[in-house]
Amino acid sequence: MNKKMTAIFTTIALITFFGLVAMTVLVKPYDTPEYQMIGNSETAFLIELEGNASVKLETPKDYESTKVMQKRVRITHLWVQEGRLPNDGKYVAAVKLIRVDRAPVTREWTPDATSGTSSRDDAIWVESADSIGFAIGFNCTALIEETSAAKFLYRYPSQTKASSRLAKVMDSEIRNKVQSLAANFAARYNLDELRSKKNEMLKAIKEAVIPHFQSKGITISMIGMYGGFTYQNKNIQNAIDKVFEAQQEKNKEAALLEAMKTKEARLKSEGVAEANRDREIASGKADAIKIINQALKEANSNPIFIKMKLIEVENNRIKKWSGQVPRMIFNSGGGKNNTGFVPLLQIPTDMP
């Protein structure tokens, strides 16, 4: 290869090299498509970040207008120039997808690390009118309705993950609301009164908490007390336990005494009932004898009864007859000198 051909090939190589360098420097990188998925329990809002399509989010209706219904959303990109050369820059998202997880969330605020949602003491601590401090456990379940998702996002536009946004609100704002209401209620009564007013306290809390957070897009489906009172002074609980045990023993003895009285009354009642029954049976027998005697008395003067008795006697006689002719017969005819019996002529048995 001569020098002329070598120069030609060198020139072509240099042109190719500088062309590739120019393309690398001048051409923008490829905009890789980006997609995000929306979960079944999520409601998503696609917010325009720049351009004429951007919306000022000043009311819940503004958020409602950005709601998306599809399950997969493409995140469009915008090229941002950062230097003099054409490829000196980067792609940034032109929109933002904000999710609201509507799934129910349950929290348990208790003083016991083994029973509550967290391992710390989350119970509601209050004080009675007679300055006795104690804790009340509460459990609460909340969710976000589909129609309230925009309202919730407007009230709580937090940057936390969708699955933890509602839980964060419950552990802060909702718990603080319950704490305030319970403390105000407890401060009006002495401790002895409060033990019998748990239902009234819970009712007052529900009537205030549920509508308050409903207006913010949170539906509280359940709120209740968890366990009993936990006293700051352990001796108070011990004294209450002793009083309760004494009362239970008293109730047990009263129940035994009442059972004995009931048994005695039952046995007495059974004895009276048995005596009454015997008297009724004896009275019934006496009445029956009177009825039979009266019937016999009336039947003796009845001709039909007499005929029936004659037939009965005759029938018995025939059954017992030995074959001998009777010496006398009964005369049932009338007459002044009639005695009722007539002698019969006896025929000798040894006649030829």
Phi, psi and omega per residue, in radians:
M1 nan 2.259 -3.122
N2 -1.442 3.041 -3.086
K3 -1.145 -0.553 -3.122
K4 -1.144 -0.767 3.138
M5 -1.186 -0.639 3.113
T6 -1.097 -0.716 3.135
A7 -1.131 -0.650 -3.134
I8 -1.143 -0.835 -3.124
F9 -1.122 -0.629 3.120
T10 -1.146 -0.698 3.137
T11 -1.141 -0.749 3.136
I12 -1.102 -0.724 -3.141
A13 -1.113 -0.729 3.135
L14 -1.137 -0.712 3.129
I15 -1.101 -0.737 3.132
T16 -1.111 -0.767 -3.132
F17 -1.077 -0.874 -3.114
F18 -1.176 -0.495 3.071
G19 -1.161 -0.758 3.105
L20 -1.135 -0.706 3.109
V21 -1.103 -0.708 3.140
A22 -1.135 -0.705 3.118
M23 -1.123 -0.704 3.130
T24 -1.129 -0.643 -3.084
V25 -1.401 -0.644 -2.981
L26 -1.637 -0.414 -3.050
V27 -1.619 2.374 3.101
K28 -1.229 2.669 3.079
P29 -1.208 2.885 -3.110
Y30 -1.293 2.371 3.113
D31 -1.479 1.710 -3.126
T32 -1.258 2.213 -3.134
P33 -1.083 2.526 3.137
E34 -2.205 2.284 -3.140
Y35 -2.216 2.596 3.054
Q36 -2.284 2.488 -3.120
M37 -1.748 2.582 3.119
I38 -1.927 2.218 -3.113
G39 -1.250 2.884 -3.091
N40 -1.142 -0.550 -3.120
S41 -1.699 0.245 -3.081
E42 -1.923 2.581 2.943
T43 -2.043 2.270 -3.028
A44 -2.023 2.630 3.127
F45 -2.270 2.230 -3.114
L46 -1.772 1.953 -3.034
I47 -1.809 2.185 3.051
E48 -1.329 2.252 -3.062
L49 -1.627 -0.480 -3.099
E50 -2.502 2.929 3.039
G51 1.550 -3.113 -3.101
N52 -1.199 -0.360 -3.084
A53 -1.434 -0.114 -3.118
S54 -1.149 2.536 -3.071
V55 -2.090 2.402 3.022
K56 -1.369 2.105 -3.081
L57 -1.627 1.472 -3.066
E58 -1.927 -0.247 -3.135
T59 -2.462 2.835 3.048
P60 -1.027 -0.532 3.120
K61 -1.152 -0.576 3.089
D62 -1.100 -0.707 3.082
Y63 -1.186 -0.676 -3.124
E64 -1.042 -0.596 -3.114
S65 -1.242 -0.252 -3.131
T66 -1.770 0.106 -3.116
K67 -1.159 2.435 3.101
V68 -1.987 2.550 -3.063
M69 -1.812 -0.364 -3.097
Q70 -1.303 2.847 -3.115
K71 -1.582 -0.449 3.109
R72 -2.115 2.219 -3.065
V73 -2.130 2.327 3.083
R74 -1.554 2.308 3.107
I75 -1.647 1.890 3.142
T76 -1.303 2.653 -3.059
H77 -2.030 2.761 3.120
L78 -2.261 2.310 3.133
W79 -1.404 2.276 -3.140
V80 -2.039 1.995 -3.141
Q81 -1.340 2.268 -3.092
E82 -2.118 -0.002 -3.141
G83 -2.695 -2.975 -3.078
R84 -1.365 -0.651 -3.098
L85 -1.309 2.676 -3.079
P86 -1.039 -0.584 -3.097
N87 -1.668 0.182 3.136
D88 -1.540 1.479 -3.100
G89 3.129 -2.862 -3.130
K90 -2.753 2.853 3.075
Y91 -1.630 2.347 3.054
V92 -2.197 2.749 -3.127
A93 -1.178 2.340 3.083
A94 -1.556 -0.263 -3.140
V95 -2.353 2.847 3.101
K96 -2.276 2.248 3.115
L97 -1.704 2.047 3.130
I98 -1.909 2.208 -3.118
R99 -1.810 2.560 2.996
V100 -2.148 2.003 3.125
D101 -1.436 2.067 -3.076
R102 -1.595 -0.040 -3.073
A103 -1.084 2.534 3.125
P104 -1.086 2.530 3.093
V105 -2.208 2.301 3.132
T106 -2.009 2.339 3.090
R107 -2.180 2.470 3.069
E108 -2.127 1.983 -3.126
W109 -1.786 1.713 -3.057
T110 -2.259 2.804 3.086
P111 -1.388 -0.211 -3.067
D112 -1.650 2.203 -3.105
A113 -1.181 -0.362 -3.094
T114 -1.586 -0.130 -3.061
S115 -2.053 -0.410 -3.072
G116 -1.447 3.101 3.096
T117 -1.144 -0.691 3.111
S118 -1.964 2.983 -3.106
S119 -1.488 -0.050 3.135
R120 -1.692 2.998 3.117
D121 -1.367 1.829 -3.136
D122 -1.890 0.187 -3.084
A123 -1.139 2.815 3.092
I124 -1.558 1.889 -3.121
W125 -1.629 2.250 -3.115
V126 -2.376 3.107 3.139
E127 -2.413 2.367 -3.134
S128 -1.378 3.036 -3.128
A129 -1.123 -0.471 3.106
D130 -1.672 0.436 2.987
S131 1.107 0.664 3.037
I132 -1.784 2.060 3.132
G133 -1.513 2.393 3.121
F134 -2.728 2.837 -3.108
A135 -1.978 2.575 3.083
I136 -2.175 2.252 3.055
G137 -1.462 2.472 3.104
F138 -2.303 2.575 2.942
N139 -2.171 2.582 -3.029
C140 -2.587 2.391 3.071
T141 -2.153 2.274 -3.118
A142 -2.380 2.737 3.107
L143 -2.623 3.054 3.127
I144 -2.154 2.110 3.092
E145 -1.262 2.684 3.126
E146 -0.975 -0.730 -3.096
T147 -1.284 -0.200 -3.113
S148 -1.874 0.042 -3.071
A149 -1.081 -0.740 -3.137
A150 -1.142 -0.686 3.122
K151 -1.123 -0.741 3.122
F152 -1.104 -0.783 -3.121
L153 -1.128 -0.617 3.097
Y154 -1.151 -0.687 -3.129
R155 -1.339 -0.576 -3.055
Y156 -2.288 1.261 -3.127
P157 -1.415 0.872 -3.070
S158 -1.288 2.705 3.118
Q159 -1.587 0.077 3.115
T160 -1.213 2.914 -3.128
K161 -1.111 2.646 -3.080
A162 -1.020 -0.655 -3.065
S163 -1.260 -0.315 -3.094
S164 -1.931 -0.044 -3.079
R165 -1.133 -0.851 -3.132
L166 -1.159 -0.710 3.120
A167 -1.062 -0.669 3.128
K168 -1.148 -0.699 3.108
V169 -1.144 -0.684 -3.133
M170 -1.149 -0.717 -3.105
D171 -1.317 -0.238 3.140
S172 -1.938 -1.340 -2.993
E173 -1.220 -0.804 -3.109
I174 -1.165 -0.763 3.130
R175 -1.104 -0.704 3.124
N176 -1.121 -0.622 3.100
K177 -1.138 -0.780 3.104
V178 -1.095 -0.733 3.122
Q179 -1.018 -0.814 -3.115
S180 -1.116 -0.789 -3.117
L181 -1.166 -0.737 -3.138
A182 -1.144 -0.697 -3.140
A183 -1.142 -0.732 3.129
N184 -1.128 -0.673 3.133
F185 -1.193 -0.803 -3.080
A186 -1.131 -0.557 -3.084
A187 -1.205 -0.196 -3.112
R188 -1.581 -0.170 -3.029
Y189 -2.341 2.669 2.982
N190 -1.273 2.885 -3.058
L191 -1.061 -0.739 -3.131
D192 -1.065 -0.618 3.120
E193 -1.277 -0.669 -3.077
L194 -1.112 -0.572 -3.118
R195 -1.092 -0.430 3.131
S196 -1.757 0.099 -3.087
K197 -2.095 0.456 3.129
K198 -1.086 -0.765 -3.122
N199 -1.126 -0.666 3.116
E200 -1.147 -0.699 3.108
M201 -1.097 -0.817 -3.127
L202 -1.099 -0.716 3.127
K203 -1.079 -0.755 3.137
A204 -1.106 -0.674 3.131
I205 -1.178 -0.781 3.137
K206 -1.059 -0.790 -3.078
E207 -1.127 -0.392 3.123
A208 -1.681 -0.714 -3.017
V209 -1.311 -0.808 -3.021
I210 -1.057 -0.922 3.135
P211 -1.177 -0.539 -3.124
H212 -1.074 -0.802 -3.097
F213 -1.496 -0.320 3.014
Q214 -1.086 -0.639 3.123
S215 -1.197 -0.261 3.123
K216 -1.809 0.155 3.083
G217 1.611 0.134 -3.130
I218 -1.918 2.179 3.089
T219 -1.738 2.019 3.093
I220 -1.621 1.895 -3.073
S221 -1.490 -0.374 -3.119
M222 -2.737 2.394 2.989
I223 -2.594 2.275 -3.077
G224 -2.712 2.990 3.108
M225 -1.487 2.540 -3.120
Y226 -2.036 1.897 -3.137
G227 1.323 -2.883 -3.115
G228 -1.812 -2.842 3.116
F229 -1.352 2.403 3.026
T230 -1.977 1.971 -2.999
Y231 -1.501 2.498 3.124
Q232 -1.134 -0.649 3.070
N233 -1.672 1.981 -3.074
K234 -1.114 -0.462 -3.132
N235 -1.136 -0.486 3.124
I236 -1.131 -0.760 3.128
Q237 -1.137 -0.687 3.108
N238 -1.097 -0.718 3.127
A239 -1.153 -0.700 3.119
I240 -1.117 -0.693 3.124
D241 -1.104 -0.715 3.135
K242 -1.147 -0.730 3.102
V243 -1.098 -0.708 3.141
F244 -1.136 -0.753 3.125
E245 -1.094 -0.722 3.110
A246 -1.118 -0.697 3.127
Q247 -1.163 -0.675 3.108
Q248 -1.130 -0.690 3.108
E249 -1.136 -0.709 3.112
K250 -1.113 -0.762 3.117
N251 -1.105 -0.640 3.128
K252 -1.131 -0.787 3.119
E253 -1.131 -0.706 3.114
A254 -1.106 -0.654 3.132
A255 -1.169 -0.709 3.107
L256 -1.119 -0.740 3.121
L257 -1.105 -0.730 3.119
E258 -1.128 -0.654 3.109
A259 -1.129 -0.699 3.111
M260 -1.127 -0.749 3.103
K261 -1.099 -0.707 3.136
T262 -1.122 -0.737 3.121
K263 -1.116 -0.770 3.129
E264 -1.072 -0.750 3.125
A265 -1.132 -0.640 3.135
R266 -1.162 -0.780 3.132
L267 -1.103 -0.710 3.110
K268 -1.102 -0.738 3.129
S269 -1.118 -0.691 3.127
E270 -1.154 -0.657 3.108
G271 -1.122 -0.757 3.103
V272 -1.099 -0.726 -3.127
A273 -1.127 -0.673 -3.139
E274 -1.193 -0.708 3.110
A275 -1.115 -0.731 3.108
N276 -1.084 -0.688 -3.129
R277 -1.145 -0.761 3.126
D278 -1.076 -0.717 3.120
R279 -1.122 -0.688 3.132
E280 -1.149 -0.685 3.125
I281 -1.133 -0.791 3.129
A282 -1.089 -0.708 3.121
S283 -1.137 -0.659 3.130
G284 -1.167 -0.693 3.109
K285 -1.124 -0.766 3.134
A286 -1.065 -0.737 3.114
D287 -1.106 -0.658 -3.131
A288 -1.158 -0.721 3.124
I289 -1.096 -0.727 3.118
K290 -1.069 -0.726 -3.126
I291 -1.131 -0.733 -3.129
I292 -1.157 -0.773 3.130
N293 -1.071 -0.715 3.122
Q294 -1.128 -0.683 3.136
A295 -1.154 -0.727 3.124
L296 -1.137 -0.704 3.124
K297 -1.069 -0.795 3.134
E298 -1.195 -0.588 -3.083
A299 -1.245 -0.516 -3.124
N300 -1.065 -0.488 3.137
S301 -1.674 0.156 -3.102
N302 -1.771 2.100 -3.128
P303 -1.009 -0.643 -3.121
I304 -1.107 -0.716 3.122
F305 -1.077 -0.722 3.140
I306 -1.117 -0.792 3.109
K307 -1.008 -0.750 -3.126
M308 -1.113 -0.681 3.120
K309 -1.161 -0.683 3.083
L310 -1.058 -0.758 3.131
I311 -1.099 -0.715 3.140
E312 -1.103 -0.749 3.129
V313 -1.137 -0.757 -3.132
E314 -1.107 -0.680 -3.135
N315 -1.125 -0.755 3.106
N316 -1.136 -0.648 3.129
R317 -1.107 -0.758 -3.112
I318 -1.096 -0.701 -3.121
K319 -1.117 -0.551 -3.092
K320 -1.737 0.001 -3.057
W321 -1.137 2.333 -3.102
S322 -1.631 -0.049 -3.126
G323 1.841 -0.141 3.130
Q324 -1.489 2.551 3.131
V325 -1.381 2.409 -3.134
P326 -1.236 2.625 3.114
R327 -1.415 -0.469 -3.110
M328 -2.310 2.637 3.028
I329 -2.223 2.745 -3.132
F330 -1.588 2.204 -3.137
N331 -1.747 2.013 -3.123
S332 -1.647 0.021 3.128
G333 -1.276 2.886 -3.124
G334 -1.463 3.122 3.130
G335 2.537 2.643 -3.069
K336 -1.250 -0.739 -3.100
N337 -1.758 0.327 -3.091
N338 -1.322 2.152 3.137
T339 -1.669 -0.201 3.125
G340 1.748 -0.304 -3.114
F341 -2.173 2.383 -3.109
V342 -2.183 2.218 3.134
P343 -1.270 2.519 3.110
L344 -1.786 2.637 3.095
L345 -1.309 2.231 -3.107
Q346 -1.612 2.195 3.128
I347 -1.609 2.187 -3.111
P348 -1.064 2.530 -3.132
T349 -1.521 -0.229 -3.096
D350 -1.800 0.356 3.105
M351 -1.206 2.505 -3.128
P352 -1.208 nan nan
